[in-house]
Amino acid sequence: MNEKRTYEFTIAGLPYKLRSSHDEQTVNELVQFVDQKIQAALEATKSGSFQSSAVLAALNIAEELILLKKRARREIERIEERALKLSQDLEHSKSEPSGASARN
């Protein structure tokens, strides 16, 4: 059973606390990822508003997530199609009379 721990960290200079069952390395990776996105958004926004930057960072993260999900879905569909074709080929080869494929 994963016990939750409390982690303290900063994002864009602001302190936060997070309770998570993830290990410290995973939490640090998540914090670093979000902090980088917020910092990039802060640099990109003209107003310098943390709120605007947070929304922009969230949209960028959502875009990455959705594109990765779409890519994964396409890859799964491709693998499923390949598996179905292999299964059909196998079934077809079982139903051929022996020696029939050698004559073709």
C-alpha positions as CSV (number, residue, x, y, z in Angstrom):
1,M,0.0,0.0,0.0
2,N,1.5,3.4,-1.0
3,E,1.6,5.8,1.8
4,K,1.2,9.5,1.0
5,R,3.9,11.9,1.9
6,T,3.9,15.6,1.9
7,Y,6.4,17.4,-0.4
8,E,7.3,21.1,-0.3
9,F,8.5,22.8,-3.4
10,T,8.5,26.0,-5.4
11,I,7.2,26.7,-8.8
12,A,8.0,30.1,-10.3
13,G,9.3,31.2,-6.9
14,L,6.0,30.4,-5.1
15,P,5.9,27.8,-2.4
16,Y,3.6,24.8,-2.6
17,K,2.8,21.6,-0.6
18,L,1.7,18.4,-2.2
19,R,0.5,15.1,-0.7
20,S,1.4,12.3,-3.0
21,S,2.0,8.5,-3.0
22,H,4.7,9.0,-5.7
23,D,8.3,8.7,-4.8
24,E,10.5,11.8,-4.3
25,Q,12.2,11.4,-7.7
26,T,8.8,11.3,-9.5
27,V,7.5,14.3,-7.6
28,N,10.7,16.2,-8.4
29,E,10.3,15.4,-12.1
30,L,6.7,16.6,-12.1
31,V,7.6,19.8,-10.3
32,Q,10.5,20.5,-12.6
33,F,8.4,19.9,-15.7
34,V,5.6,22.2,-14.5
35,D,8.1,24.9,-13.3
36,Q,9.8,24.8,-16.7
37,K,6.4,25.2,-18.5
38,I,5.4,28.1,-16.2
39,Q,8.8,29.8,-16.6
40,A,8.5,29.5,-20.4
41,A,5.0,30.9,-20.3
42,L,6.1,33.8,-18.1
43,E,8.7,34.7,-20.6
44,A,6.1,34.4,-23.5
45,T,3.3,36.5,-21.9
46,K,3.5,40.2,-22.3
47,S,1.7,41.0,-19.1
48,G,4.0,38.9,-16.9
49,S,0.9,37.8,-15.0
50,F,1.4,34.6,-13.1
51,Q,-2.3,33.7,-13.7
52,S,-2.0,34.1,-17.5
53,S,1.3,32.2,-17.5
54,A,-0.3,29.4,-15.5
55,V,-3.2,29.1,-18.0
56,L,-0.8,29.2,-20.9
57,A,1.4,26.5,-19.3
58,A,-1.6,24.4,-18.6
59,L,-2.7,24.7,-22.3
60,N,0.8,23.7,-23.4
61,I,0.8,20.7,-21.1
62,A,-2.7,19.7,-22.2
63,E,-1.6,20.0,-25.9
64,E,1.4,17.7,-25.3
65,L,-0.8,15.2,-23.4
66,I,-3.5,15.1,-26.1
67,L,-1.0,14.8,-28.9
68,L,0.7,11.9,-27.1
69,K,-2.6,10.2,-26.5
70,K,-3.5,10.5,-30.1
71,R,-0.2,9.1,-31.2
72,A,-0.4,6.2,-28.7
73,R,-4.0,5.5,-29.9
74,R,-2.8,5.4,-33.6
75,E,0.1,3.1,-32.7
76,I,-2.3,0.8,-30.8
77,E,-4.6,0.7,-33.7
78,R,-1.7,-0.1,-36.1
79,I,-0.5,-2.9,-33.8
80,E,-4.1,-4.3,-33.5
81,E,-4.5,-4.2,-37.3
82,R,-1.2,-6.0,-37.7
83,A,-2.1,-8.6,-35.1
84,L,-5.5,-9.2,-36.8
85,K,-3.8,-9.6,-40.2
86,L,-1.3,-12.1,-38.7
87,S,-4.1,-14.0,-37.0
88,Q,-6.1,-14.1,-40.3
89,D,-3.0,-15.3,-42.2
90,L,-2.3,-18.0,-39.6
91,E,-5.9,-19.2,-39.8
92,H,-5.8,-19.1,-43.6
93,S,-2.6,-21.2,-43.6
94,K,-4.2,-23.7,-41.2
95,S,-7.1,-24.2,-43.6
96,E,-5.0,-24.7,-46.7
97,P,-4.6,-28.4,-47.6
98,S,-1.0,-29.5,-46.8
99,G,1.3,-28.9,-49.7
100,A,-1.0,-26.3,-51.3
101,S,1.2,-23.4,-50.3
102,A,4.2,-25.2,-51.8
103,R,2.6,-25.4,-55.2
104,N,1.8,-21.7,-55.3
